[in-house]
């Protein structure tokens, strides 16, 4: 079961928050970006298998670019001034009590 914070900003994996995709993206645009992300992840896998350091660096840059475009990294997609807790342990965020209640 994937647990998503009540505000829809994060999902939780192994007690860690990960930023969700920007919900304001059009369905077609989102799918295009997800396809780019998956291609970039395959590039990372291939570069690791080949041992090509330069290829791996380029592939990781492509992964990051796709994640930024999806809103999962880079500037936050919400505009209420709330801080970003991407990659934080849930216990160290304002979501701690919610998570304790939701995970039990």
Phi, psi and omega in degrees: 000127177270122181265126178244138181299153182303331180274358177075013183274332186222155165240161187247131173226123179051050177064020181236141179275138175230132184292136177283163175295146179301116183290348180277354178292139175295150183305314181295317180296316179301314181297319177300315180292323176296318177299317178298318179298314180296320176298317180295322178294323175295323176298320178299314180299315180295320180294320177297318181295325182277341182077011181278105184296318181294319179296320179296317179299314179298318181296318179293326175297320179294320177299312181299317180300317179294319180293322177296316180297327178282347181090006182278343175220173179079206181300143180291154181266354177266160187234024180264006177085000179295142179290165179265128178248024178302130178072011176275150168293134183305322183299340182259022183226170175295351179274001187303309182294319177302314183296317178302317180289321184284328185276352181262000000 
